[in-house]
Structure formats: structure tokens, C-alpha cells
Amino acid sequence: MTRRLLDCRVGDRVVVGAVGATPLRVDKLAALGIVPGVELLVQQTRPVVVVESDETVLAIEREIAADIAVAVMTDPARRAAE
């Protein structure tokens, strides 16, 4: 399932698909490790989106998170609990 990072829920594991932003913003996110193919764990969604990637935790403004397309990884245990 593809959605914006902004629309994810706490606990979602996602894979970055695309970053649809200005070239400068794309470069800044790439420098932080937010590039297509990277797996993220959503830790918080408000007031900013907080994600974990490997050993790094990043706070991303909601406006920027809206420009990041991700694929939600399915977790059978979580789906059964919902």
C-alpha cells in the first residue's frame, strides 16, 4: 500500500518510494538518509513526524513528510490485532 509519510501511523514500518520536493529539499533529505529504498519506522506523527532509520532518529516537518511517498510493509501480527 502506497501513501504519504504524513499519513502513516505510529508503529508503521515503511519503505521510501519517492521524494517529490524541490531539488534542494531532496538533496537535504538524501544527506539525512531519506532516499528511495530506505526502511523507516514511524515513531511519532505529531507535532512533527519522527522516524527511525537504523540507529538514526529524525524529526521531519509535516509539510516535508507530505512530499515523501512510502510503501507500508505488511505486518501479519499487527493486521490481526486491528
N, CA, C and O atoms as a GROMACS GRO file, in nm:
protein
  328
    1MET      N    1   0.084  -0.116   0.000
    1MET     CA    2   0.000   0.000   0.000
    1MET      C    3   0.090   0.124   0.000
    1MET      O    4   0.180   0.134   0.083
    2THR      N    5   0.066   0.216  -0.090
    2THR     CA    6   0.147   0.338  -0.100
    2THR      C    7   0.070   0.455  -0.041
    2THR      O    8  -0.050   0.471  -0.064
    3ARG      N    9   0.140   0.536   0.035
    3ARG     CA   10   0.080   0.656   0.094
    3ARG      C   11   0.189   0.757   0.122
    3ARG      O   12   0.307   0.729   0.102
    4ARG      N   13   0.149   0.872   0.169
    4ARG     CA   14   0.246   0.975   0.210
    4ARG      C   15   0.295   0.943   0.350
    4ARG      O   16   0.220   0.889   0.431
    5LEU      N   17   0.419   0.975   0.380
    5LEU     CA   18   0.473   0.954   0.513
    5LEU      C   19   0.386   1.026   0.616
    5LEU      O   20   0.368   0.977   0.728
    6LEU      N   21   0.333   1.140   0.580
    6LEU     CA   22   0.247   1.218   0.667
    6LEU      C   23   0.124   1.138   0.713
    6LEU      O   24   0.075   1.160   0.824
    7ASP      N   25   0.076   1.047   0.630
    7ASP     CA   26  -0.047   0.973   0.658
    7ASP      C   27  -0.024   0.842   0.733
    7ASP      O   28  -0.119   0.769   0.761
    8CYS      N   29   0.100   0.812   0.764
    8CYS     CA   30   0.130   0.687   0.834
    8CYS      C   31   0.095   0.698   0.982
    8CYS      O   32   0.075   0.807   1.036
    9ARG      N   33   0.087   0.582   1.045
    9ARG     CA   34   0.056   0.575   1.188
    9ARG      C   35   0.180   0.533   1.267
    9ARG      O   36   0.273   0.474   1.213
   10VAL      N   37   0.178   0.566   1.395
   10VAL     CA   38   0.287   0.525   1.483
   10VAL      C   39   0.298   0.373   1.477
   10VAL      O   40   0.198   0.301   1.486
   11GLY      N   41   0.421   0.324   1.461
   11GLY     CA   42   0.446   0.181   1.453
   11GLY      C   43   0.454   0.127   1.312
   11GLY      O   44   0.497   0.013   1.292
   12ASP      N   45   0.412   0.206   1.212
   12ASP     CA   46   0.422   0.160   1.074
   12ASP      C   47   0.567   0.145   1.033
   12ASP      O   48   0.649   0.232   1.061
   13ARG      N   49   0.598   0.035   0.966
   13ARG     CA   50   0.728   0.016   0.901
   13ARG      C   51   0.703   0.045   0.754
   13ARG      O   52   0.615  -0.014   0.692
   14VAL      N   53   0.782   0.134   0.699
   14VAL     CA   54   0.761   0.177   0.561
   14VAL      C   55   0.892   0.176   0.484
   14VAL      O   56   1.001   0.178   0.543
   15VAL      N   57   0.880   0.173   0.353
   15VAL     CA   58   0.996   0.185   0.265
   15VAL      C   59   0.974   0.309   0.179
   15VAL      O   60   0.868   0.324   0.117
   16VAL      N   61   1.073   0.396   0.176
   16VAL     CA   62   1.063   0.519   0.097
   16VAL      C   63   1.057   0.483  -0.051
   16VAL      O   64   1.141   0.407  -0.101
   17GLY      N   65   0.957   0.538  -0.120
   17GLY     CA   66   0.942   0.512  -0.262
   17GLY      C   67   0.994   0.627  -0.346
   17GLY      O   68   1.068   0.607  -0.443
   18ALA      N   69   0.954   0.749  -0.309
   18ALA     CA   70   0.994   0.866  -0.385
   18ALA      C   71   0.985   0.989  -0.296
   18ALA      O   72   0.908   0.993  -0.200
   19VAL      N   73   1.064   1.090  -0.331
   19VAL     CA   74   1.058   1.217  -0.261
   19VAL      C   75   1.023   1.322  -0.366
   19VAL      O   76   1.105   1.353  -0.452
   20GLY      N   77   0.903   1.375  -0.357
   20GLY     CA   78   0.856   1.472  -0.455
   20GLY      C   79   0.867   1.613  -0.400
   20GLY      O   80   0.768   1.669  -0.353
   21ALA      N   81   0.984   1.669  -0.404
   21ALA     CA   82   1.006   1.802  -0.347
   21ALA      C   83   1.105   1.878  -0.437
   21ALA      O   84   1.145   1.829  -0.542
   22THR      N   85   1.142   1.995  -0.392
   22THR     CA   86   1.240   2.073  -0.468
   22THR      C   87   1.374   2.001  -0.467
   22THR      O   88   1.402   1.924  -0.374
   23PRO      N   89   1.457   2.023  -0.567
   23PRO     CA   90   1.588   1.958  -0.568
   23PRO      C   91   1.670   1.984  -0.442
   23PRO      O   92   1.741   1.894  -0.395
   24LEU      N   93   1.662   2.102  -0.387
   24LEU     CA   94   1.737   2.134  -0.265
   24LEU      C   95   1.686   2.049  -0.148
   24LEU      O   96   1.765   1.995  -0.071
   25ARG      N   97   1.554   2.037  -0.136
   25ARG     CA   98   1.497   1.958  -0.028
   25ARG      C   99   1.530   1.809  -0.046
   25ARG      O  100   1.560   1.740   0.051
   26VAL      N  101   1.525   1.762  -0.170
   26VAL     CA  102   1.560   1.622  -0.198
   26VAL      C  103   1.704   1.596  -0.157
   26VAL      O  104   1.734   1.494  -0.096
   27ASP      N  105   1.794   1.689  -0.189
   27ASP     CA  106   1.935   1.674  -0.152
   27ASP      C  107   1.953   1.673   0.000
   27ASP      O  108   2.032   1.594   0.053
   28LYS      N  109   1.881   1.760   0.071
   28LYS     CA  110   1.892   1.765   0.217
   28LYS      C  111   1.841   1.635   0.279
   28LYS      O  112   1.904   1.582   0.371
   29LEU      N  113   1.728   1.584   0.229
   29LEU     CA  114   1.676   1.458   0.281
   29LEU      C  115   1.771   1.342   0.251
   29LEU      O  116   1.791   1.253   0.334
   30ALA      N  117   1.830   1.345   0.131
   30ALA     CA  118   1.926   1.239   0.095
   30ALA      C  119   2.046   1.243   0.188
   30ALA      O  120   2.099   1.138   0.225
   31ALA      N  121   2.090   1.362   0.226
   31ALA     CA  122   2.204   1.374   0.317
   31ALA      C  123   2.170   1.316   0.455
   31ALA      O  124   2.259   1.274   0.529
   32LEU      N  125   2.040   1.315   0.488
   32LEU     CA  126   1.996   1.257   0.616
   32LEU      C  127   1.963   1.109   0.605
   32LEU      O  128   1.931   1.043   0.704
   33GLY      N  129   1.973   1.057   0.482
   33GLY     CA  130   1.948   0.914   0.462
   33GLY      C  131   1.807   0.881   0.415
   33GLY      O  132   1.772   0.764   0.406
   34ILE      N  133   1.726   0.982   0.385
   34ILE     CA  134   1.590   0.959   0.336
   34ILE      C  135   1.596   0.954   0.184
   34ILE      O  136   1.585   1.055   0.116
   35VAL      N  137   1.614   0.833   0.133
   35VAL     CA  138   1.625   0.810  -0.012
   35VAL      C  139   1.538   0.688  -0.046
   35VAL      O  140   1.507   0.607   0.041
   36PRO      N  141   1.499   0.675  -0.174
   36PRO     CA  142   1.419   0.559  -0.212
   36PRO      C  143   1.487   0.428  -0.173
   36PRO      O  144   1.607   0.409  -0.191
   37GLY      N  145   1.405   0.338  -0.118
   37GLY     CA  146   1.453   0.206  -0.078
   37GLY      C  147   1.487   0.194   0.069
   37GLY      O  148   1.507   0.083   0.118
   38VAL      N  149   1.495   0.305   0.140
   38VAL     CA  150   1.530   0.303   0.282
   38VAL      C  151   1.407   0.265   0.365
   38VAL      O  152   1.297   0.314   0.341
   39GLU      N  153   1.428   0.179   0.464
   39GLU     CA  154   1.321   0.138   0.554
   39GLU      C  155   1.318   0.231   0.675
   39GLU      O  156   1.422   0.263   0.733
   40LEU      N  157   1.197   0.274   0.712
   40LEU     CA  158   1.178   0.363   0.826
   40LEU      C  159   1.076   0.305   0.921
   40LEU      O  160   0.986   0.231   0.880
   41LEU      N  161   1.088   0.337   1.048
   41LEU     CA  162   0.988   0.304   1.148
   41LEU      C  163   0.931   0.434   1.200
   41LEU      O  164   1.004   0.520   1.249
   42VAL      N  165   0.799   0.451   1.188
   42VAL     CA  166   0.733   0.574   1.232
   42VAL      C  167   0.717   0.568   1.384
   42VAL      O  168   0.653   0.477   1.436
   43GLN      N  169   0.777   0.664   1.454
   43GLN     CA  170   0.772   0.667   1.600
   43GLN      C  171   0.672   0.769   1.653
   43GLN      O  172   0.622   0.755   1.765
   44GLN      N  173   0.643   0.872   1.574
   44GLN     CA  174   0.555   0.980   1.619
   44GLN      C  175   0.500   1.049   1.496
   44GLN      O  176   0.566   1.051   1.392
   45THR      N  177   0.379   1.106   1.505
   45THR     CA  178   0.321   1.174   1.390
   45THR      C  179   0.284   1.319   1.419
   45THR      O  180   0.258   1.396   1.326
   46ARG      N  181   0.283   1.358   1.544
   46ARG     CA  182   0.251   1.497   1.580
   46ARG      C  183   0.336   1.541   1.698
   46ARG      O  184   0.362   1.459   1.786
   47PRO      N  185   0.380   1.665   1.705
   47PRO     CA  186   0.357   1.774   1.612
   47PRO      C  187   0.442   1.765   1.485
   47PRO      O  188   0.415   1.833   1.387
   48VAL      N  189   0.544   1.680   1.489
   48VAL     CA  190   0.624   1.651   1.369
   48VAL      C  191   0.626   1.500   1.351
   48VAL      O  192   0.589   1.426   1.442
   49VAL      N  193   0.668   1.455   1.234
   49VAL     CA  194   0.680   1.312   1.209
   49VAL      C  195   0.820   1.269   1.250
   49VAL      O  196   0.919   1.323   1.201
   50VAL      N  197   0.827   1.173   1.339
   50VAL     CA  198   0.957   1.122   1.386
   50VAL      C  199   0.972   0.981   1.334
   50VAL      O  200   0.886   0.896   1.355
   51VAL      N  201   1.084   0.956   1.265
   51VAL     CA  202   1.111   0.824   1.209
   51VAL      C  203   1.248   0.776   1.254
   51VAL      O  204   1.337   0.855   1.286
   52GLU      N  205   1.261   0.645   1.256
   52GLU     CA  206   1.388   0.581   1.289
   52GLU      C  207   1.437   0.507   1.166
   52GLU      O  208   1.360   0.436   1.101
   53SER      N  209   1.563   0.523   1.135
   53SER     CA  210   1.627   0.451   1.026
   53SER      C  211   1.760   0.399   1.078
   53SER      O  212   1.850   0.478   1.108
   54ASP      N  213   1.772   0.268   1.090
   54ASP     CA  214   1.890   0.207   1.152
   54ASP      C  215   1.907   0.264   1.292
   54ASP      O  216   1.820   0.246   1.377
   55GLU      N  217   2.017   0.331   1.319
   55GLU     CA  218   2.045   0.387   1.451
   55GLU      C  219   2.015   0.537   1.459
   55GLU      O  220   2.050   0.602   1.557
   56THR      N  221   1.950   0.591   1.356
   56THR     CA  222   1.925   0.734   1.348
   56THR      C  223   1.777   0.764   1.368
   56THR      O  224   1.692   0.696   1.311
   57VAL      N  225   1.747   0.865   1.448
   57VAL     CA  226   1.610   0.911   1.468
   57VAL      C  227   1.601   1.053   1.413
   57VAL      O  228   1.680   1.140   1.450
   58LEU      N  229   1.504   1.075   1.324
   58LEU     CA  230   1.489   1.205   1.259
   58LEU      C  231   1.351   1.263   1.283
   58LEU      O  232   1.251   1.190   1.280
   59ALA      N  233   1.343   1.393   1.308
   59ALA     CA  234   1.217   1.465   1.317
   59ALA      C  235   1.199   1.538   1.184
   59ALA      O  236   1.285   1.614   1.142
   60ILE      N  237   1.086   1.514   1.120
   60ILE     CA  238   1.059   1.570   0.987
   60ILE      C  239   0.933   1.656   0.996
   60ILE      O  240   0.829   1.610   1.043
   61GLU      N  241   0.941   1.779   0.950
   61GLU     CA  242   0.824   1.868   0.949
   61GLU      C  243   0.712   1.802   0.869
   61GLU      O  244   0.737   1.733   0.770
   62ARG      N  245   0.589   1.826   0.912
   62ARG     CA  246   0.473   1.764   0.846
   62ARG      C  247   0.464   1.804   0.698
   62ARG      O  248   0.426   1.722   0.614
   63GLU      N  249   0.499   1.926   0.667
   63GLU     CA  250   0.497   1.973   0.528
   63GLU      C  251   0.593   1.890   0.441
   63GLU      O  252   0.562   1.858   0.326
   64ILE      N  253   0.708   1.858   0.496
   64ILE     CA  254   0.806   1.779   0.423
   64ILE      C  255   0.762   1.634   0.415
   64ILE      O  256   0.778   1.569   0.312
   65ALA      N  257   0.707   1.581   0.524
   65ALA     CA  258   0.658   1.442   0.526
   65ALA      C  259   0.549   1.420   0.422
   65ALA      O  260   0.531   1.309   0.372
   66ALA      N  261   0.475   1.526   0.389
   66ALA     CA  262   0.370   1.515   0.288
   66ALA      C  263   0.429   1.490   0.149
   66ALA      O  264   0.359   1.440   0.061
   67ASP      N  265   0.556   1.524   0.128
   67ASP     CA  266   0.621   1.507  -0.002
   67ASP      C  267   0.695   1.374  -0.016
   67ASP      O  268   0.755   1.348  -0.120
   68ILE      N  269   0.690   1.290   0.087
   68ILE     CA  270   0.761   1.163   0.084
   68ILE      C  271   0.662   1.049   0.067
   68ILE      O  272   0.578   1.024   0.154
   69ALA      N  273   0.670   0.980  -0.047
   69ALA     CA  274   0.583   0.865  -0.075
   69ALA      C  275   0.649   0.741  -0.019
   69ALA      O  276   0.768   0.717  -0.040
   70VAL      N  277   0.569   0.660   0.052
   70VAL     CA  278   0.622   0.539   0.112
   70VAL      C  279   0.530   0.421   0.085
   70VAL      O  280   0.412   0.439   0.058
   71ALA      N  281   0.586   0.302   0.092
   71ALA     CA  282   0.508   0.178   0.084
   71ALA      C  283   0.508   0.119   0.224
   71ALA      O  284   0.613   0.097   0.285
   72VAL      N  285   0.388   0.093   0.275
   72VAL     CA  286   0.376   0.035   0.408
   72VAL      C  287   0.404  -0.114   0.398
   72VAL      O  288   0.346  -0.184   0.315
   73MET      N  289   0.493  -0.160   0.484
   73MET     CA  290   0.525  -0.303   0.486
   73MET      C  291   0.417  -0.374   0.567
   73MET      O  292   0.380  -0.327   0.675
   74THR      N  293   0.367  -0.483   0.518
   74THR     CA  294   0.262  -0.554   0.588
   74THR      C  295   0.320  -0.633   0.704
   74THR      O  296   0.425  -0.695   0.693
   75ASP      N  297   0.251  -0.628   0.814
   75ASP     CA  298   0.291  -0.700   0.935
   75ASP      C  299   0.173  -0.785   0.978
   75ASP      O  300   0.078  -0.732   1.036
   76PRO      N  301   0.176  -0.916   0.949
   76PRO     CA  302   0.062  -1.001   0.979
   76PRO      C  303   0.016  -0.995   1.123
   76PRO      O  304  -0.105  -1.000   1.148
   77ALA      N  305   0.105  -0.983   1.219
   77ALA     CA  306   0.066  -0.976   1.360
   77ALA      C  307  -0.011  -0.849   1.388
   77ALA      O  308  -0.110  -0.850   1.462
   78ARG      N  309   0.034  -0.740   1.330
   78ARG     CA  310  -0.034  -0.613   1.353
   78ARG      C  311  -0.170  -0.612   1.286
   78ARG      O  312  -0.266  -0.563   1.344
   79ARG      N  313  -0.179  -0.664   1.164
   79ARG     CA  314  -0.307  -0.667   1.093
   79ARG      C  315  -0.409  -0.751   1.170
   79ARG      O  316  -0.528  -0.716   1.174
   80ALA      N  317  -0.364  -0.858   1.231
   80ALA     CA  318  -0.458  -0.945   1.306
   80ALA      C  319  -0.509  -0.873   1.431
   80ALA      O  320  -0.621  -0.898   1.474
   81ALA      N  321  -0.428  -0.784   1.488
   81ALA     CA  322  -0.467  -0.712   1.608
   81ALA      C  323  -0.564  -0.599   1.579
   81ALA      O  324  -0.634  -0.554   1.670
   82GLU      N  325  -0.571  -0.553   1.456
   82GLU     CA  326  -0.657  -0.440   1.422
   82GLU      C  327  -0.800  -0.482   1.399
   82GLU      O  328  -0.885  -0.398   1.370
   0.00000   0.00000   0.00000
